[in-house]
Amino acid sequence: MSVPNPRKLFVNLAVRDLKRSMDFFAALGFTFNPKFTNEQAACMVLSEEGFVMLLTEPYFKTFTQRAVCDTRTQTEGLFALSCSSRAEVDELVKKALAAGGTHAMPPQDHGFMYGWSFYDLDGHHWEVMWMDPAAVG
């Protein structure tokens, strides 16, 4: 599906240790846009249209009047990343676990869709999934 002027998505997540979080996601193969990265924030590139802003907790708090969720004990959301194959799903989750992440849910195989999940160093819940392109069309 082609969109004439696709919107960009910026997900903002609070992190306790920015450098440690950047190292974690770099170990998973993600890069950062240096134009939007400093001591308070890092712009993690997912694709041309998708980004995750890792914000130090004090900086994150300047964007909201609500309490910041304690992701060590609560779920703030499920962040799903698509992969091009089942093998890529497994590879990405294994990299996350090797880099210090923890298991969230066991792998789930629905035939046309396969997924596995992990918690990052700050407890954010990442769903890594593959869907058969024939099922989408």
C-alpha positions in Angstrom: 0.0 0.0 0.0 1.5 3.3 -1.1 0.7 6.5 0.7 1.4 9.7 -1.3 2.7 11.6 1.7 3.4 9.1 4.4 3.5 10.3 8.0 6.5 9.7 10.1 6.1 8.1 13.5 8.2 9.2 16.5 7.7 7.0 19.6 9.1 8.7 22.8 10.3 6.4 25.6 11.7 7.3 29.0 15.1 5.6 29.8 17.1 5.6 33.0 20.5 5.5 31.4 20.7 6.9 27.8 24.1 5.6 26.9 23.3 2.1 28.2 20.0 2.1 26.2 21.8 3.3 23.1 24.4 0.5 23.5 21.6 -2.0 23.9 19.8 -1.0 20.7 23.1 -0.6 18.8 23.8 -4.3 19.7 20.4 -5.1 18.0 21.6 -3.4 14.8 19.8 0.0 15.1 21.5 3.3 14.3 21.0 6.8 15.7 20.5 10.1 13.9 23.3 12.3 15.3 21.3 15.5 14.4 18.7 14.6 17.0 20.9 12.9 19.6 22.5 14.7 22.6 23.0 14.0 26.3 19.2 14.1 26.9 17.8 12.3 23.9 18.7 9.8 21.1 16.9 9.4 17.9 16.9 5.6 17.0 16.1 5.0 13.4 13.7 2.1 12.6 13.1 3.1 9.0 12.6 6.1 6.8 9.3 6.7 8.4 9.7 5.3 12.0 11.8 6.5 14.9 12.1 5.9 18.6 13.2 8.9 20.7 15.0 7.6 23.8 14.7 10.4 26.4 16.3 10.6 29.8 13.6 10.4 32.4 14.0 14.0 33.6 13.8 15.2 30.0 10.8 12.9 29.2 8.9 14.5 32.2 9.1 17.9 30.5 6.7 16.6 27.9 3.9 15.4 30.1 1.9 16.4 33.2 1.3 12.8 34.1 3.4 10.5 36.2 5.9 8.4 34.2 5.1 4.7 34.1 7.4 2.4 36.1 8.1 -0.1 33.3 9.8 -2.4 35.8 6.3 -3.3 37.1 3.8 -1.9 34.6 3.3 -2.0 30.9 3.0 1.3 29.1 2.4 -0.1 25.7 3.5 -2.9 23.3 5.9 -1.8 20.6 5.8 -4.0 17.6 8.6 -4.3 15.1 8.1 -6.1 11.8 10.7 -8.5 10.4 11.1 -10.0 6.9 11.2 -13.6 8.1 10.7 -15.9 11.1 14.5 -16.3 11.3 14.9 -12.6 11.6 12.4 -12.5 14.5 14.4 -15.2 16.3 17.7 -13.5 15.6 16.6 -10.1 16.9 15.1 -11.4 20.1 18.2 -13.5 20.7 20.4 -10.4 20.2 18.2 -8.5 22.7 18.5 -11.3 25.3 22.3 -11.5 24.8 22.5 -7.7 25.2 20.8 -7.7 28.6 17.1 -7.7 27.7 14.7 -10.3 29.3 12.0 -12.6 28.0 8.5 -11.1 27.8 6.4 -13.8 26.3 7.1 -17.1 24.6 7.2 -17.4 20.8 3.7 -17.5 19.2 3.2 -19.2 15.9 -0.2 -18.6 14.2 0.9 -20.0 10.8 0.5 -16.8 8.8 2.1 -14.8 11.6 4.9 -15.5 14.0 6.1 -13.4 16.9 8.3 -13.3 20.0 8.9 -10.6 22.5 11.4 -9.1 25.0 11.7 -6.4 27.6 14.6 -3.9 26.9 16.8 -2.6 29.7 14.1 -0.2 30.9 11.3 -2.7 30.8 9.7 -1.5 27.6 7.8 -4.4 26.0 8.9 -5.1 22.3 6.9 -7.4 20.1 9.0 -8.7 17.2 6.8 -10.2 14.4 6.7 -11.6 10.9 3.5 -11.8 8.8 3.2 -13.8 5.6 2.8 -11.2 2.8 0.1 -13.4 1.2 -2.0 -13.0 4.3 -1.7 -9.2 4.2 -2.8 -8.8 0.6 
